[in-house]
Amino acid sequence: MGRHPEKAEKFGTLASIDMPDENGRPAGFSNIEFENAEDAESFYRAAADSSLSFAGRKARIELFDKPQKEVVRTWPQRGPSPPSNTIFIGHIPHDIADADLRELFIPYGNIARISLGRDSSGARRGFAHVEFETTEEASAALNALKNQHDTILGQEVHLDFAPSKPKSVHPPSNRLYFAQYDGTLQEMQDALRKHSGVLDVVMLKNRNGIVQFKSVEEATAAKQALDKTKTSNGHLINIFYSSPRPKPNENRFGNRRRSNSYGNDW
């Protein structure tokens, strides 16, 4: 994976790819860290459905809450996800629109957000997330659609709960990360205008971005005021603390970078 980051990059912004050593040689696996937990989940599901392979060998993909230091010999069996307020829909028709999903799911409750998966070029990735206000509403929708033989617009789809998002992936810092943002850079800059200490606002791939502040205190104040609010044009702002930048020649897991690791081999 370290030599082929594009297989993961199209699912979201990568924080790092780590290729551990074993007795001075590659250990045969990689730790892939996404900035957004939802993007990691989407990559996992897509890889599992398409039998991801490298150099003709089938790869085994699994989700973990922390990087692994050695090969996991016995991979955990993954069953249905526990109930949450968000539904994952895989194998959806590529011509489906937000309005189609809204019409399908609105009878079951209040929809907070609909997200159609796209790559950095804007092309559809064949999946979507529908977020309800409550877990009970999402459960009602999932149960009803499963009783309809898991089809949407005549196409068989994969339906499951999406994992609940952690409230904070990283400790407080002076960098904030906004995710799944459908607005413009100007809208975000306008929303931040009343907050002091903003040094820079950068839009990244896949509707994500970074806001740099002078201090942790100023970043925290802005996060508390803006998270789950909307821009002047009605676009939702989901904002989190971003991880600190790694030291030179060091990845986010505290290991020194290999010369052929992520960032130096393509």
Residue, then its C-alpha position, 0 to 999 in steps of 0.5 A: m500500500g505504501r507504493h500505491p497510496e492512490k488506492a486509498e487516497k480517492f476515498g479521502t484525505l490521508a493522514s499517513i501511511d506507515m510501513p513497519d519493519e521486521n528485522g530490518r525488512p518490510a513486515g508485509f503490512s501497512n497502517i493507513e490513517f485517514e483524517n476522517a473516520e467516515d472515509a476509513e470506513s468507506f475505504y474498508r467497505a469498498a476494499a472488502d466488496s471489490s477484493l482489493s489486490f496488490a501485485g496480483r495478491k489479494a489484500r486483507i483489510e481491517l479497521f482498527d482504532k490504533p496502528q498495529k505493530e505486527v501482522v494480525r494473524t487471526w483477523p476478527q470477523r466483522g458482523p453487522s455494525p451496531p445501531s447508530n444514527t447514520i445508514f451506510i448504503g453501498h452499491i447504489p446506482h451511479d445516477i442517483a441524486d440527493a433528492d432520490l435518497r431524501e425522498l426514499f428516507i424522509p418518511y422515517g424521520n428527520i434527515a440531518r445530512i445526505s452524503l454521496g461518496r465522490d472521489s477528488s475529481g467529483a466522480r461517484r464512488g457507488f456509496a452514500h451515507v444518510e444521517f438521521e437526527t436519532t438512532e431510532e429513526a435510522s433503525a426504522a429506515l433500515n428495517a423498512l428497507k431491508n423488508q423491501h429486499d435491499t433494493i433502491l431504484g430497482q438495484e440491489v444495495h448493501l445496507d448497514f449502520a455506519p459506525s458512530k463518529p468519535k466526538s474528538v479524534h485528536p486532543p485540542s490543538n491550534r489546527l481544526y479540520f472540517a469534513q464533508y463540507d459542501g460549501t465554498l472557501q469564501e463561505m468558510q472564511d465568512a463564517l470564521r471572520k468573527h473569530s480571532g487568530v485565524l492564520d490560514v484556511v485551506m480546502l483539501k480534496n474530498r470536501n475537507g479542509i484545515v483552519q490554522f489558528k495562532s493558539v489552541e484557545e482561539a481554535t477551541a473557541a471557534k470550534q465550540a461556536l461553529d461545529k454543527t452550524k451552517t454557513s450563510n448559504g445553508h451548508l453544514i460545518n462539521i469541525f474537529y481538532s486536527s492532529p499535530r504535524p509530524k516532526p521532520n522525518e517522522n510519521r504520525f506513529g512516532n516511527r522514522r520514515r522509510s525512504n520508500s514510504y508514503g510521501n517519497d515513493w511516487 
